[in-house]
Amino acid sequence: MSKWLSAVVCSMLVATPAGMALAQVPAGSKADHEAAIKQADADYKAASARCDGMKDNAKDVCKLEARRDRDVARADADARHEGTEKAHAKAMKTKADRDYDVAKEMCDDRKGNEKDVCVKDAKAAHERALGTAKIEKAAATGSPEDVAQARRAAQKDNLDAAYEARKERCDAMSGDARSQCQADVAAKFGK
């Protein structure tokens, strides 16, 4: 797995423990919320301006990273302001979606199977992050049965995305090696 995808996955995983602490904070004031939104917008403008000197896909990635950071900061500010688990879960989903946008854009520099594998890995990381957000939301708004159902759905989505990513790696092979790879992946995931 490449370094950038590892960084994206790590940032997704780090957001969960930090977010849990966020959910325990009482609702913030309107002034704090407005200040956080203004700061997010100012940071976005500065980060976006730094992208202007770049070219091609590097510029696209830079712009998406700036947008991601702004959207995540705004969602976190909203979650702090509302002070609810549901708002926190919504912020987690925003982070997962924006991280996925950036990861997919990073794949655009690649070609062929390498690009396909990159996109599938990004999708698998996105599914893991979305699953965590769905579980948090169910915990905040539902019964224990809803949480259990969310966990099962998240686990299924995670396994399906991981299966697709592993299966895509086999496409780079040919002949018997490809057939063996596909059989191994199918056996591992019970498909």
N, C-alpha and C positions, 0 to 999 in steps of 0.2 A: 504494500500500500504506500502510496507516495506521501511525502512529508506534509503537503498541504491538506490532503484528505485526513491524515492523522490529526492535524491541527483543528480541522473542522469538527471531527468526531470528539476530540477532547473538549473543545469549547462547548459542544452540546452536552457532554457529560458533566462538565464543571457547572453549567447553568443550573442543574437540578439542585445540588446542595445549597448553592447560594440563594436560589429561589425559595427553598424551603424556609430559610431564615427570613426572607422577604415576606412570606405569607404570615409570619408570626408578628410582624410589626403592625401596630394599630394604624388606622387610616391617617393619611397625611393631610396637611392643610392645603387649602386651595392655592395659597401663595407659593408654597413649596412645589406644588404640581405645576403651576404656570412657569415658575423659574426653571424647573427641570425640562419642560417642553421647549422653552426659549433656548436653553443651553444645548439641547439636542439639535435644534434647528441651526444654531450658530456653528456647532461642531460639524454638521452636515455640509454647510456652505464652505467651511474651511477645507474639509476633506475633499469635497467635490472640486474645489479650485486646484488642489494638488494634482488631481487627475488630468487636468487640461493639458499638461505637457507630455502626457503619455500617448501612445499610438496603439491602434489595432485592439487585440483582445485584452492586453494589459490595461488599457483605458476602460474597457467595458467592465472588467473585473473590479478595478478601482472604484468606479461609479457605483457598482452594485454593493461593494463593501461599505461605501459611505452611506448608501441608502439603508443597508441592513443595520448599521450601527445607529442611525437616526431612528428607524422604526422600532428597534429593540429598546432603545433608551426611552422613546415615547411610551411604548407598551409597559415598560417597567415603571415609569412615572404614573401611568394610569393605574397599574396594579397597586402601587404604594398608596395612591390617593384613595382608591376604593377600599383597600385593606381586606379584600376577600380572597378566598382560595380560588373562586371561579375566575376572578380577574387575573390572579397569578397564573392559572392554567392557560388563559388566553395569551398572556405575555410569553409563556413557554412555547405556545404554538407559533406565535409570530417569529420568535427566534429560530425555531426549527425551519419554518418556511423560508426565511431570508437566508439562513445558512445554506439551504438546499439550492436556492437561486444562485448564490455565489459559487457553490461547488459545481453546479452544472455549467456555469459560464467558464470556469477554469478548465473544464474538459474540452472546450472548443478548440484549444491549441493542439489537440491530439487528432489522430486520424485512425480510421479503420477500427479493428477490434480493440485497440488500446483505448480509444474514445468510448466505445460501447461499454467496456469494463469500467471505465471511470464514471460514466453516467449511472451504471447499475450500483456501484459502490456508494455514490452520492445518494441514490434512492434508498439504499439500505440504511445509511446513517440517518436519513430523513425519517424513515419509518420508525427507527428506534426512538428518536426524539419526539415524534408525534405520539407514539405509544405512551411515553412517559407523561406527556401533557394530557392525553385522554384519561389516563388513570388518575391523575391529580384532579381533573375536572369531575370525574365520577366520584372521587372521594369527597369533594367539596359539595356536590349537589345531589348525590344519590345515596342509595342504601348500600349495605355490604354486598348485596347481590349485584348491584350495578357496578361496583368496583371489581368484583370477581369477573363479571362479564367483560368489562373493559380490559382487564388483565389478559383474559383469554384471547380477545380480539387483537390486542397489541402483540401478544406472543405469536399469533398466526401471521399477522402482517410482517413482523420481524423475520420469521422463518421463511416466508414466501419471498421477501426481498433478498435475504441472504442466499436463498436457493438460486434465484435469478442471477445474482452477481457471480456466484460460483460457476453456474452453468455457462455463463458468458465467457469465462476464462477458457473453457474447453474449446470454444470456437476458434481460438488461435492455433489449435493443434490440427493435425490431419491424420487420416487413416485410423489404424488401430489405437494409437495414443488418444485420439479424440474420442473414439467409442468407449475406451476404458475410462477416460476422464468423466464422460457423461454418465456411465454406469456407476462409477464411484460416488458422484454427486447425488444421483438419484437414490442410491442406497443410503447415503448419509442422511438425506432429508426425508426418506420414506416416500418417495414419489414414484 
